[in-house]
Amino acid sequence: MSTVPLKLSEAIDWVGVRVPVWTAAGAAIGVEATQMANLSALHASAQSLKAEYDALKAELEAKGEEYRQAATSMRSTASGLVVQIRGFARTTPNPPAIFTQAQLPQPADPTPAPPPGTPEGFKVELLQSGALRFSFKCDHPGGVKAVTYRVLRQDASQTPYVFLTNAKKRSFEDDTLAGDSTVVTYLVTAQTTTKDGNPAYFTVRFGAGNQAQIVAQGAVGQGEAG
């Protein structure tokens, strides 16, 4: 660790404290008057230049804030005008001509988002409340957003599926199972506001001691759902 601080502002303060002490001690500590005069002059110069630097730095920071505010206001105004020009172009018989004249790129036709993915990798967990918590994976193509998961349940083979929940995450809980349930099948479908993905099913078998086990799962069309 350096005796004289490496940080220059701290070094100036450190030397400033010792210049009068070393000057007074002089030969008793092995330093000459000319050496102390030189150090004192260097300290005064460094201290003065630091004060100038600090003042310029504060001025520069203030000017930088003015610049950022002006540039932000400019950008916001320009963005508003871009929206206005695009809106005007849509009202004309030849929108491309408006975009060319305004030197703006013509908006691309929106590409319909693909359907969401297919749930897979189902897991089951028995909660202390007695409810079952299910989790799963579901990868989606690029551009697919705001996905929810519609969950249906079939309590017995060949019976209709009934709606259970719309899960916002890749997990859901079921606390509505009948106490005498032995085998149930769930149907999970990823969905957006415009499209549904390929449904997936999984079958849960209940054993002694309220144990629950997933015994079959897959995408609909790849196996029997129920």
Phi and psi in degrees as GROMACS dihedral restraints (atoms count N, CA, C in turn):
[ dihedral_restraints ]
;  ai    aj    ak    al  type     phi  dphi    fc
    3     4     5     6     1   -72.2    20    10
    4     5     6     7     1   138.0    20    10
    6     7     8     9     1   -67.0    20    10
    7     8     9    10     1   -49.3    20    10
    9    10    11    12     1   -82.1    20    10
   10    11    12    13     1   124.5    20    10
   12    13    14    15     1   -53.0    20    10
   13    14    15    16     1   141.2    20    10
   15    16    17    18     1   -76.4    20    10
   16    17    18    19     1   -31.5    20    10
   18    19    20    21     1   -69.9    20    10
   19    20    21    22     1   123.5    20    10
   21    22    23    24     1   -61.4    20    10
   22    23    24    25     1   -41.0    20    10
   24    25    26    27     1   -63.1    20    10
   25    26    27    28     1   -37.6    20    10
   27    28    29    30     1   -71.4    20    10
   28    29    30    31     1   -34.3    20    10
   30    31    32    33     1   -64.5    20    10
   31    32    33    34     1   -38.6    20    10
   33    34    35    36     1   -61.1    20    10
   34    35    36    37     1   -45.5    20    10
   36    37    38    39     1   -65.1    20    10
   37    38    39    40     1   -41.2    20    10
   39    40    41    42     1   -61.9    20    10
   40    41    42    43     1   -47.5    20    10
   42    43    44    45     1   -66.4    20    10
   43    44    45    46     1   -39.2    20    10
   45    46    47    48     1   -58.5    20    10
   46    47    48    49     1   -34.8    20    10
   48    49    50    51     1   -71.3    20    10
   49    50    51    52     1   -33.5    20    10
   51    52    53    54     1   -93.0    20    10
   52    53    54    55     1   -19.5    20    10
   54    55    56    57     1   -56.0    20    10
   55    56    57    58     1   -51.7    20    10
   57    58    59    60     1   -67.0    20    10
   58    59    60    61     1   -31.7    20    10
   60    61    62    63     1   -68.2    20    10
   61    62    63    64     1   -47.5    20    10
   63    64    65    66     1   -69.0    20    10
   64    65    66    67     1   -33.3    20    10
   66    67    68    69     1   -66.2    20    10
   67    68    69    70     1   -41.8    20    10
   69    70    71    72     1   -69.1    20    10
   70    71    72    73     1   -37.6    20    10
   72    73    74    75     1   -73.8    20    10
   73    74    75    76     1   -37.8    20    10
   75    76    77    78     1    52.2    20    10
   76    77    78    79     1  -123.3    20    10
   78    79    80    81     1   -60.9    20    10
   79    80    81    82     1   -23.8    20    10
   81    82    83    84     1   -65.2    20    10
   82    83    84    85     1   -22.9    20    10
   84    85    86    87     1  -114.0    20    10
   85    86    87    88     1     8.2    20    10
   87    88    89    90     1    85.1    20    10
   88    89    90    91     1    24.6    20    10
   90    91    92    93     1  -119.2    20    10
   91    92    93    94     1   150.1    20    10
   93    94    95    96     1   -96.1    20    10
   94    95    96    97     1   156.9    20    10
   96    97    98    99     1   -61.7    20    10
   97    98    99   100     1   -37.8    20    10
   99   100   101   102     1   -65.6    20    10
  100   101   102   103     1   -35.4    20    10
  102   103   104   105     1   -65.7    20    10
  103   104   105   106     1   -42.5    20    10
  105   106   107   108     1   -69.9    20    10
  106   107   108   109     1   -34.2    20    10
  108   109   110   111     1   -64.1    20    10
  109   110   111   112     1   -40.6    20    10
  111   112   113   114     1   -65.4    20    10
  112   113   114   115     1   -45.2    20    10
  114   115   116   117     1   -63.9    20    10
  115   116   117   118     1   -39.5    20    10
  117   118   119   120     1   -63.5    20    10
  118   119   120   121     1   -41.2    20    10
  120   121   122   123     1   -66.4    20    10
  121   122   123   124     1   -41.8    20    10
  123   124   125   126     1   -63.0    20    10
  124   125   126   127     1   -39.9    20    10
  126   127   128   129     1   -65.0    20    10
  127   128   129   130     1   -44.0    20    10
  129   130   131   132     1   -61.7    20    10
  130   131   132   133     1   -41.2    20    10
  132   133   134   135     1   -64.7    20    10
  133   134   135   136     1   -46.3    20    10
  135   136   137   138     1   -62.5    20    10
  136   137   138   139     1   -41.5    20    10
  138   139   140   141     1   -65.0    20    10
  139   140   141   142     1   -41.7    20    10
  141   142   143   144     1   -66.2    20    10
  142   143   144   145     1   -45.5    20    10
  144   145   146   147     1   -66.7    20    10
  145   146   147   148     1   -33.8    20    10
  147   148   149   150     1   -65.2    20    10
  148   149   150   151     1   -39.8    20    10
  150   151   152   153     1   -62.5    20    10
  151   152   153   154     1   -42.2    20    10
  153   154   155   156     1   -63.5    20    10
  154   155   156   157     1   -42.8    20    10
  156   157   158   159     1   -61.9    20    10
  157   158   159   160     1   -44.7    20    10
  159   160   161   162     1   -61.5    20    10
  160   161   162   163     1   -39.7    20    10
  162   163   164   165     1   -66.6    20    10
  163   164   165   166     1   -43.7    20    10
  165   166   167   168     1   -66.0    20    10
  166   167   168   169     1   -37.6    20    10
  168   169   170   171     1   -63.5    20    10
  169   170   171   172     1   -42.8    20    10
  171   172   173   174     1   -64.1    20    10
  172   173   174   175     1   -39.3    20    10
  174   175   176   177     1   -66.3    20    10
  175   176   177   178     1   -40.9    20    10
  177   178   179   180     1   -65.1    20    10
  178   179   180   181     1   -41.5    20    10
  180   181   182   183     1   -63.1    20    10
  181   182   183   184     1   -39.5    20    10
  183   184   185   186     1   -65.0    20    10
  184   185   186   187     1   -41.9    20    10
  186   187   188   189     1   -66.8    20    10
  187   188   189   190     1   -36.7    20    10
  189   190   191   192     1   -62.7    20    10
  190   191   192   193     1   -38.7    20    10
  192   193   194   195     1   -66.4    20    10
  193   194   195   196     1   -39.0    20    10
  195   196   197   198     1   -62.1    20    10
  196   197   198   199     1   -42.4    20    10
  198   199   200   201     1   -61.2    20    10
  199   200   201   202     1   -46.7    20    10
  201   202   203   204     1   -63.2    20    10
  202   203   204   205     1   -40.4    20    10
  204   205   206   207     1   -65.4    20    10
  205   206   207   208     1   -43.5    20    10
  207   208   209   210     1   -65.7    20    10
  208   209   210   211     1   -43.7    20    10
  210   211   212   213     1   -67.0    20    10
  211   212   213   214     1   -38.1    20    10
  213   214   215   216     1   -64.5    20    10
  214   215   216   217     1   -43.0    20    10
  216   217   218   219     1   -63.4    20    10
  217   218   219   220     1   -41.7    20    10
  219   220   221   222     1   -61.0    20    10
  220   221   222   223     1   -46.9    20    10
  222   223   224   225     1   -63.3    20    10
  223   224   225   226     1   -42.3    20    10
  225   226   227   228     1   -62.2    20    10
  226   227   228   229     1   -42.0    20    10
  228   229   230   231     1   -65.4    20    10
  229   230   231   232     1   -43.4    20    10
  231   232   233   234     1   -63.7    20    10
  232   233   234   235     1   -40.1    20    10
  234   235   236   237     1   -62.7    20    10
  235   236   237   238     1   -39.7    20    10
  237   238   239   240     1   -62.9    20    10
  238   239   240   241     1   -38.5    20    10
  240   241   242   243     1   -69.4    20    10
  241   242   243   244     1   -35.4    20    10
  243   244   245   246     1   -60.5    20    10
  244   245   246   247     1   -45.6    20    10
  246   247   248   249     1   -60.7    20    10
  247   248   249   250     1   -41.6    20    10
  249   250   251   252     1   -63.9    20    10
  250   251   252   253     1   -43.3    20    10
  252   253   254   255     1   -65.7    20    10
  253   254   255   256     1   -40.9    20    10
  255   256   257   258     1   -63.0    20    10
  256   257   258   259     1   -40.6    20    10
  258   259   260   261     1   -64.5    20    10
  259   260   261   262     1   -40.3    20    10
  261   262   263   264     1   -65.4    20    10
  262   263   264   265     1   -40.1    20    10
  264   265   266   267     1   -60.5    20    10
  265   266   267   268     1   -36.8    20    10
  267   268   269   270     1   -66.7    20    10
  268   269   270   271     1   -18.7    20    10
  270   271   272   273     1   -91.2    20    10
  271   272   273   274     1    -3.7    20    10
  273   274   275   276     1  -101.7    20    10
  274   275   276   277     1   159.4    20    10
  276   277   278   279     1   -73.0    20    10
  277   278   279   280     1   -15.3    20    10
  279   280   281   282     1  -134.6    20    10
  280   281   282   283     1    72.5    20    10
  282   283   284   285     1   -56.1    20    10
  283   284   285   286     1   -39.4    20    10
  285   286   287   288     1   -57.1    20    10
  286   287   288   289     1   -34.3    20    10
  288   289   290   291     1   -65.2    20    10
  289   290   291   292     1   -36.3    20    10
  291   292   293   294     1   -66.1    20    10
  292   293   294   295     1   -44.0    20    10
  294   295   296   297     1   -65.3    20    10
  295   296   297   298     1   -37.8    20    10
  297   298   299   300     1   -63.8    20    10
  298   299   300   301     1   -45.7    20    10
  300   301   302   303     1   -65.2    20    10
  301   302   303   304     1   -35.4    20    10
  303   304   305   306     1   -84.7    20    10
  304   305   306   307     1    -2.0    20    10
  306   307   308   309     1    55.6    20    10
  307   308   309   310     1    48.2    20    10
  309   310   311   312     1  -121.7    20    10
  310   311   312   313     1   145.2    20    10
  312   313   314   315     1   -68.6    20    10
  313   314   315   316     1   140.4    20    10
  315   316   317   318     1   -74.1    20    10
  316   317   318   319     1   130.0    20    10
  318   319   320   321     1   -58.0    20    10
  319   320   321   322     1   135.7    20    10
  321   322   323   324     1   -75.5    20    10
  322   323   324   325     1   148.8    20    10
  324   325   326   327     1   -63.6    20    10
  325   326   327   328     1   131.8    20    10
  327   328   329   330     1   -62.3    20    10
  328   329   330   331     1   133.8    20    10
  330   331   332   333     1   -90.2    20    10
  331   332   333   334     1   124.4    20    10
  333   334   335   336     1   -58.1    20    10
  334   335   336   337     1   134.9    20    10
  336   337   338   339     1   -70.3    20    10
  337   338   339   340     1   143.6    20    10
  339   340   341   342     1   -70.0    20    10
  340   341   342   343     1   167.1    20    10
  342   343   344   345     1   -67.8    20    10
  343   344   345   346     1   156.7    20    10
  345   346   347   348     1   -68.9    20    10
  346   347   348   349     1   174.0    20    10
  348   349   350   351     1   -79.1    20    10
  349   350   351   352     1  -173.8    20    10
  351   352   353   354     1  -108.6    20    10
  352   353   354   355     1   125.7    20    10
  354   355   356   357     1   -60.1    20    10
  355   356   357   358     1   148.5    20    10
  357   358   359   360     1  -158.3    20    10
  358   359   360   361     1   174.4    20    10
  360   361   362   363     1    60.9    20    10
  361   362   363   364     1    46.0    20    10
  363   364   365   366     1   -68.9    20    10
  364   365   366   367     1   141.8    20    10
  366   367   368   369     1  -133.6    20    10
  367   368   369   370     1   151.5    20    10
  369   370   371   372     1  -124.2    20    10
  370   371   372   373     1   144.5    20    10
  372   373   374   375     1  -140.1    20    10
  373   374   375   376     1   130.0    20    10
  375   376   377   378     1   -87.7    20    10
  376   377   378   379     1   120.0    20    10
  378   379   380   381     1   -86.4    20    10
  379   380   381   382     1   162.8    20    10
  381   382   383   384     1   -62.2    20    10
  382   383   384   385     1   -28.3    20    10
  384   385   386   387     1   -71.8    20    10
  385   386   387   388     1   -12.2    20    10
  387   388   389   390     1    97.4    20    10
  388   389   390   391     1   -10.6    20    10
  390   391   392   393     1   -76.0    20    10
  391   392   393   394     1   161.5    20    10
  393   394   395   396     1  -105.1    20    10
  394   395   396   397     1   136.0    20    10
  396   397   398   399     1  -113.5    20    10
  397   398   399   400     1   126.0    20    10
  399   400   401   402     1  -112.1    20    10
  400   401   402   403     1   141.3    20    10
  402   403   404   405     1  -132.6    20    10
  403   404   405   406     1   158.8    20    10
  405   406   407   408     1  -159.4    20    10
  406   407   408   409     1   171.0    20    10
  408   409   410   411     1  -106.4    20    10
  409   410   411   412     1   156.3    20    10
  411   412   413   414     1  -165.5    20    10
  412   413   414   415     1   103.0    20    10
  414   415   416   417     1   -87.0    20    10
  415   416   417   418     1   140.8    20    10
  417   418   419   420     1  -119.1    20    10
  418   419   420   421     1   149.0    20    10
  420   421   422   423     1   -64.3    20    10
  421   422   423   424     1   160.3    20    10
  423   424   425   426     1   -60.0    20    10
  424   425   426   427     1   142.3    20    10
  426   427   428   429     1    91.2    20    10
  427   428   429   430     1    -7.7    20    10
  429   430   431   432     1   -88.4    20    10
  430   431   432   433     1   122.8    20    10
  432   433   434   435     1  -134.1    20    10
  433   434   435   436     1   167.6    20    10
  435   436   437   438     1    52.5    20    10
  436   437   438   439     1    56.3    20    10
  438   439   440   441     1   -92.0    20    10
  439   440   441   442     1   135.0    20    10
  441   442   443   444     1  -120.9    20    10
  442   443   444   445     1   171.1    20    10
  444   445   446   447     1  -128.3    20    10
  445   446   447   448     1   112.6    20    10
  447   448   449   450     1   -81.5    20    10
  448   449   450   451     1   126.7    20    10
  450   451   452   453     1  -116.3    20    10
  451   452   453   454     1   124.3    20    10
  453   454   455   456     1  -116.0    20    10
  454   455   456   457     1   155.9    20    10
  456   457   458   459     1  -133.6    20    10
  457   458   459   460     1   138.1    20    10
  459   460   461   462     1  -113.3    20    10
  460   461   462   463     1   119.1    20    10
  462   463   464   465     1   -86.0    20    10
  463   464   465   466     1   -18.3    20    10
  465   466   467   468     1  -152.5    20    10
  466   467   468   469     1   150.6    20    10
  468   469   470   471     1   -56.5    20    10
  469   470   471   472     1   139.5    20    10
  471   472   473   474     1    70.7    20    10
  472   473   474   475     1     9.3    20    10
  474   475   476   477     1  -100.4    20    10
  475   476   477   478     1   157.9    20    10
  477   478   479   480     1   -65.6    20    10
  478   479   480   481     1   151.3    20    10
  480   481   482   483     1   -77.6    20    10
  481   482   483   484     1   141.8    20    10
  483   484   485   486     1  -117.4    20    10
  484   485   486   487     1   146.8    20    10
  486   487   488   489     1   -68.2    20    10
  487   488   489   490     1   136.4    20    10
  489   490   491   492     1  -112.6    20    10
  490   491   492   493     1   -52.3    20    10
  492   493   494   495     1  -167.2    20    10
  493   494   495   496     1   161.6    20    10
  495   496   497   498     1  -108.8    20    10
  496   497   498   499     1   102.6    20    10
  498   499   500   501     1   -83.9    20    10
  499   500   501   502     1   136.1    20    10
  501   502   503   504     1   -87.9    20    10
  502   503   504   505     1   -15.7    20    10
  504   505   506   507     1  -123.0    20    10
  505   506   507   508     1   174.7    20    10
  507   508   509   510     1   -81.5    20    10
  508   509   510   511     1    49.2    20    10
  510   511   512   513     1  -165.1    20    10
  511   512   513   514     1   156.2    20    10
  513   514   515   516     1  -159.0    20    10
  514   515   516   517     1   162.3    20    10
  516   517   518   519     1  -119.1    20    10
  517   518   519   520     1   148.3    20    10
  519   520   521   522     1  -128.3    20    10
  520   521   522   523     1   110.3    20    10
  522   523   524   525     1  -115.9    20    10
  523   524   525   526     1    21.5    20    10
  525   526   527   528     1  -114.0    20    10
  526   527   528   529     1    13.5    20    10
  528   529   530   531     1   -70.3    20    10
  529   530   531   532     1   141.8    20    10
  531   532   533   534     1   -68.9    20    10
  532   533   534   535     1   147.6    20    10
  534   535   536   537     1   -65.6    20    10
  535   536   537   538     1   -22.1    20    10
  537   538   539   540     1  -100.1    20    10
  538   539   540   541     1    15.4    20    10
  540   541   542   543     1   -65.4    20    10
  541   542   543   544     1   139.0    20    10
  543   544   545   546     1  -116.8    20    10
  544   545   546   547     1   -41.6    20    10
  546   547   548   549     1  -141.8    20    10
  547   548   549   550     1   128.5    20    10
  549   550   551   552     1  -133.4    20    10
  550   551   552   553     1   155.1    20    10
  552   553   554   555     1  -125.4    20    10
  553   554   555   556     1   136.6    20    10
  555   556   557   558     1  -109.8    20    10
  556   557   558   559     1   145.7    20    10
  558   559   560   561     1  -121.4    20    10
  559   560   561   562     1   120.0    20    10
  561   562   563   564     1  -119.7    20    10
  562   563   564   565     1   127.7    20    10
  564   565   566   567     1  -127.8    20    10
  565   566   567   568     1   123.1    20    10
  567   568   569   570     1   -73.9    20    10
  568   569   570   571     1   138.2    20    10
  570   571   572   573     1  -146.5    20    10
  571   572   573   574     1   147.3    20    10
  573   574   575   576     1  -112.3    20    10
  574   575   576   577     1  -171.9    20    10
  576   577   578   579     1   -71.5    20    10
  577   578   579   580     1   -15.5    20    10
  579   580   581   582     1  -121.7    20    10
  580   581   582   583     1   -21.3    20    10
  582   583   584   585     1  -142.1    20    10
  583   584   585   586     1   151.6    20    10
  585   586   587   588     1  -107.9    20    10
  586   587   588   589     1   145.9    20    10
  588   589   590   591     1   -85.7    20    10
  589   590   591   592     1  -177.3    20    10
  591   592   593   594     1   -75.1    20    10
  592   593   594   595     1   125.6    20    10
  594   595   596   597     1   -66.0    20    10
  595   596   597   598     1   156.1    20    10
  597   598   599   600     1  -131.4    20    10
  598   599   600   601     1   149.9    20    10
  600   601   602   603     1  -121.9    20    10
  601   602   603   604     1   158.5    20    10
  603   604   605   606     1  -151.2    20    10
  604   605   606   607     1   143.1    20    10
  606   607   608   609     1  -110.3    20    10
  607   608   609   610     1   133.2    20    10
  609   610   611   612     1  -115.4    20    10
  610   611   612   613     1   131.8    20    10
  612   613   614   615     1  -112.3    20    10
  613   614   615   616     1   136.4    20    10
  615   616   617   618     1  -104.6    20    10
  616   617   618   619     1   133.5    20    10
  618   619   620   621     1  -116.4    20    10
  619   620   621   622     1  -164.3    20    10
  621   622   623   624     1   -64.9    20    10
  622   623   624   625     1   148.2    20    10
  624   625   626   627     1    70.9    20    10
  625   626   627   628     1    26.8    20    10
  627   628   629   630     1    59.3    20    10
  628   629   630   631     1    27.2    20    10
  630   631   632   633     1   -75.0    20    10
  631   632   633   634     1   137.4    20    10
  633   634   635   636     1  -120.4    20    10
  634   635   636   637     1   137.1    20    10
  636   637   638   639     1  -141.9    20    10
  637   638   639   640     1   132.1    20    10
  639   640   641   642     1   -78.6    20    10
  640   641   642   643     1   120.8    20    10
  642   643   644   645     1  -108.3    20    10
  643   644   645   646     1   -13.1    20    10
  645   646   647   648     1  -160.3    20    10
  646   647   648   649     1   146.4    20    10
  648   649   650   651     1  -162.7    20    10
  649   650   651   652     1   158.9    20    10
  651   652   653   654     1   164.5    20    10
  652   653   654   655     1   174.3    20    10
  654   655   656   657     1   -76.1    20    10
  655   656   657   658     1   144.9    20    10
  657   658   659   660     1   -61.7    20    10
  658   659   660   661     1   131.9    20    10
  660   661   662   663     1   105.2    20    10
  661   662   663   664     1   -15.4    20    10
  663   664   665   666     1  -107.4    20    10
  664   665   666   667     1     1.8    20    10
  666   667   668   669     1  -176.2    20    10
  667   668   669   670     1   172.3    20    10
  669   670   671   672     1   -79.4    20    10
  670   671   672   673     1   133.2    20    10
  672   673   674   675     1  -100.5    20    10
  673   674   675   676     1    74.7    20    10
